Amino acid sequence: MKEYILEACVDSVESAVIATEAGANRLELCGNLMIGGTTPSVALYKQIRRKCKNRIHILIRPRFGDFCYTENELDIMCEEIKIFKELGADGVVIGALSPNGSVNWEAMDRMIAAADGMWVTMHRAFDMCKDPYLELEQSIVHGISCILTSGQRNHCLEGMECLKKLIDAADNRIQILIGSGVDAKVIARVYEEIGANAYHMSGKEVLDSEMQYRKNNVYMGLDGLSEYSIWRTKKENIEAAVAVLGKL
């Protein structure tokens, strides 16, 4: 494939450097990938920007949970977008829903205005909306650059029918970025069936903590999530995806 996007979702300097060196040509930077991602810190972005020269898109998400935001949360999100724009980020990744399952375009327009010409990706809040085909058209009207989607299913292979319809409907007017469950084998299959050329993956492996003394009956975060599992991008996973894309 002559032109493709391989976006690596990362939440640490280590993962960002690994993904970049392995050939990912775009990064989605977040914090707390284990809980679906939240807005990263400014310090994290600055350190990665110094080390990585590829495009960096910033996830703007103030908390774990749904995408129905309060006015206070929306104010925070808009301010964060402006901060990252001033710092030279290449794009932002956003999403907001209304209680009825439609995209909250009033909230989205505020964030798009704050981005002020930056690349804007709608994240997988899109996969939680009621009518993806309507919202695809609205995304184009409102100036969204890209939609990250698994075809409204937990794994992109399960959402292939929807993904094909979205790509056909998009007709190159907006980028459709395939996510959730993506690896080298999945890319080969998705490309063969629907011809997608933009993919989003973490390529993560789970590393065991270096801690020797462990307090296994105390949780610092979500109950049941191990405090001693470290998620990190695995170089070989990104390299395998790059190799497949280079052959398609």
C-alpha positions in Angstrom: 0.0 0.0 0.0 1.6 3.2 -1.1 -0.2 5.5 1.3 -1.4 4.3 4.6 -1.9 5.5 8.2 -0.8 3.3 11.1 -1.7 5.2 14.2 -0.3 3.9 17.5 -2.3 4.6 20.7 0.2 5.2 23.4 0.2 6.5 27.0 3.9 6.6 27.9 7.1 8.0 26.6 8.4 4.4 26.3 5.5 3.3 24.2 5.6 6.4 22.0 9.3 5.9 21.2 8.9 2.2 20.6 5.9 2.7 18.2 7.7 5.5 16.3 10.9 3.6 15.9 8.9 0.5 14.7 7.3 2.6 11.9 4.0 4.0 13.2 3.5 7.2 11.2 1.0 8.8 13.7 0.5 8.7 17.5 -2.7 9.1 19.5 -1.4 10.2 22.8 -3.6 9.5 25.9 -3.2 8.8 29.6 -4.5 5.7 31.3 -4.9 3.4 28.3 -6.0 0.6 30.6 -9.3 2.4 31.2 -9.9 3.4 27.6 -7.7 6.5 27.7 -8.0 10.0 29.2 -6.4 13.4 28.4 -2.6 13.1 28.8 -0.5 15.5 30.9 1.3 18.4 29.3 4.6 17.1 30.6 4.0 13.8 28.9 3.3 15.4 25.6 6.3 17.7 25.8 8.7 14.8 26.5 7.3 12.7 23.6 7.4 15.7 21.3 11.1 16.1 22.0 11.7 12.4 21.2 9.3 11.7 18.4 9.0 13.6 15.1 5.8 11.9 13.7 2.3 13.4 14.0 0.9 13.5 17.5 -2.9 13.7 18.1 -4.1 14.2 21.6 -7.0 12.4 23.2 -9.3 14.9 25.0 -11.3 12.9 27.6 -11.6 14.2 31.1 -12.6 11.0 32.8 -13.4 7.3 32.5 -17.0 6.5 31.6 -19.7 7.7 29.2 -19.4 10.6 26.7 -22.3 12.7 28.1 -20.4 15.7 29.6 -21.3 18.5 32.0 -20.7 22.1 31.2 -17.7 22.1 33.6 -16.2 19.1 31.9 -16.7 20.7 28.5 -15.0 23.9 29.7 -12.0 21.8 30.8 -11.9 20.0 27.4 -12.0 23.2 25.4 -9.2 24.7 27.5 -7.1 21.6 27.1 -7.5 21.7 23.4 -6.3 25.3 23.3 -3.3 24.4 25.5 -2.2 21.5 23.3 -2.7 23.6 20.1 -0.4 26.2 21.6 2.1 23.5 22.3 2.2 22.4 18.7 0.1 19.2 18.8 -0.9 18.1 15.3 -4.5 17.2 16.2 -7.1 16.3 18.8 -9.3 13.3 19.3 -12.7 14.1 20.7 -16.3 12.9 21.1 -19.5 13.9 22.9 -22.9 12.3 23.0 -26.4 13.5 24.0 -28.5 11.3 26.4 -30.7 10.2 23.4 -27.7 8.6 21.7 -27.1 11.3 19.0 -23.8 13.1 18.8 -23.9 16.3 20.8 -23.0 18.7 18.0 -23.3 21.8 20.2 -20.5 20.4 22.4 -18.5 19.1 19.4 -18.7 22.5 17.7 -17.3 24.2 20.8 -14.3 21.8 20.8 -13.9 22.1 17.0 -13.8 25.9 17.4 -11.2 25.5 20.2 -9.1 23.3 17.9 -9.1 26.3 15.4 -8.0 24.5 12.3 -6.3 21.5 13.8 -6.9 17.9 12.6 -10.0 16.6 14.5 -10.7 12.9 14.9 -14.0 11.8 16.4 -13.1 8.9 18.7 -15.1 5.8 19.5 -17.9 7.7 21.1 -19.0 7.3 17.4 -19.4 3.5 18.1 -21.8 4.3 20.9 -24.1 6.6 18.8 -27.6 5.6 17.6 -27.2 6.3 13.9 -23.7 6.0 12.6 -24.6 6.8 9.0 -26.4 10.0 9.9 -23.5 11.0 12.2 -21.0 10.3 9.4 -22.7 12.9 7.2 -23.0 15.3 10.1 -19.3 14.8 10.9 -18.4 16.0 7.4 -20.7 19.0 7.6 -19.2 20.0 11.0 -15.6 19.7 9.8 -14.4 16.5 11.4 -11.3 15.2 9.7 -11.4 11.5 10.7 -13.7 9.0 12.5 -12.1 6.2 14.6 -14.5 3.3 14.6 -14.8 -0.5 14.9 -18.1 -0.5 13.1 -20.1 -0.2 16.3 -18.9 -3.5 17.6 -16.3 -4.6 20.3 -13.9 -5.9 17.6 -13.5 -4.4 14.1 -13.8 -7.8 12.5 -17.3 -8.1 14.0 -18.1 -4.7 12.6 -17.0 -5.3 9.0 -20.4 -4.8 7.4 -20.9 -1.5 9.1 -17.3 -0.5 8.3 -17.7 -1.2 4.6 -20.9 0.9 4.5 -19.2 3.7 6.3 -16.2 3.7 3.9 -18.5 3.6 0.9 -20.6 6.4 2.3 -17.5 8.5 3.2 -16.4 8.4 -0.4 -13.0 9.9 0.5 -14.7 12.9 2.0 -13.5 12.0 5.5 -10.9 9.5 6.8 -12.3 6.3 8.3 -9.8 5.0 10.9 -10.2 1.3 11.8 -9.7 0.5 15.4 -10.3 -2.1 18.1 -8.5 -5.5 17.8 -6.2 -4.3 15.1 -3.0 -6.2 14.5 -1.0 -7.4 11.4 -3.4 -10.3 10.6 -6.5 -8.2 11.1 -5.1 -5.5 8.8 -4.6 -8.0 6.0 -8.1 -9.3 6.3 -9.8 -5.9 6.6 -7.9 -4.6 3.6 -8.8 -7.6 1.5 -12.5 -7.3 2.3 -13.1 -3.5 2.4 -9.9 -1.8 1.2 -9.3 0.4 4.3 -6.0 2.2 4.4 -6.0 3.7 7.9 -5.6 1.7 11.1 -5.3 2.4 14.8 -3.7 0.0 17.3 -1.9 -0.1 20.6 0.2 -3.2 19.8 0.5 -3.6 23.5 2.0 -6.3 25.7 1.4 -6.7 29.4 4.6 -6.6 31.4 5.0 -7.7 35.0 5.8 -5.0 37.5 9.4 -4.8 38.8 7.9 -4.6 42.3 9.0 -7.6 44.5 7.0 -6.7 47.6 3.3 -6.8 46.7 0.2 -5.9 48.7 -2.3 -8.0 46.7 -5.4 -7.2 48.8 -5.2 -3.4 48.3 -6.3 -1.7 45.1 -5.4 1.9 44.2 -7.7 2.1 41.2 -10.6 0.1 39.8 -11.3 -3.0 41.9 -9.9 -6.1 40.2 -7.3 -4.3 38.0 -3.9 -5.5 38.9 -1.5 -2.8 40.2 1.4 -4.9 38.9 0.5 -5.1 35.2 2.2 -2.5 33.0 0.8 -2.0 29.5 3.4 -1.1 26.9 3.6 -1.1 23.1 5.5 -4.0 21.8 7.9 -3.2 18.9 7.4 -6.4 17.1 3.6 -5.9 16.9 4.0 -2.5 15.2 6.7 -3.8 12.9 4.5 -6.7 11.8 1.7 -4.3 11.0 4.0 -2.0 9.1 5.3 -4.9 7.1 1.8 -6.0 6.1 0.8 -2.5 5.1 4.0 -2.2 3.0 3.0 -5.3 1.0 -0.7 -4.5 0.3 
